[in-house]
Amino acid sequence: MKRDMHLIREIALIIEDDCSQILQTPEIHVAGFTEVQIAYHVRIMVDAGLVDAIDANSMDGECWLINGLTWKGHEFLDNARDKSRFDNVLKKVGQVSFSVLTEALKQAAMGMLFGGDQS
């Protein structure tokens, strides 16, 4: 399955908004994406250190019990929160590694802070 950075951003927004208690991956709904795609992306977000979650997989499929975003997850989301900036950065950098994307988002946010147009 191909990693989708738009879906990762959406999942992070949902977790930030809805995680006052443990959130299960079947409770996450993003238009245009299946439960399997969402669970996969939560798994790779856990692997990347963006999400704190417990593996609750069973014979019925992949499931994660999500405790919330990690510090790194909040840092990513703070830089990716503005949708137009996120979309502009993705358009400019294309399909790149997560570390390159996060650095580009950080640079775009810094550009906004200091009056440059790096979005």
C-alpha positions, 0 to 999 in steps of 0.5 A: 500500500502506498503511503498517503501524506494527506491521509496521515495529516487527516488522521493526526487532526482526528486524533488531536481532536477526538482523543480525550479517551482511547480511540480505536482505528475503526472509529476513524473515518476519512472520506475516500479511504477504507478502514484497512487503509486507515489502520495501515496508516496508523501503523506506519504513524506508530512506526514513525513515532507520531502516534502512541497506540497499542496493537489490538490486532485480531483475526478480524483485522488490524486495529489500534487503540490510540492514546494520542499523538506523541510530541513528534506527532504534535510537531508534525501537525503544527507544521501541517495544520494549515491545509493550503500551506500543506498542499503547496509544500506537497505540490512543490516537493512531490513524493519525498521522504517524511523527513524531507517533507517535515523539513519543507513544512518547517521551512514554509512555516518559518517563511510565514513567520518571517514574511517570506513566501515559502508556502 
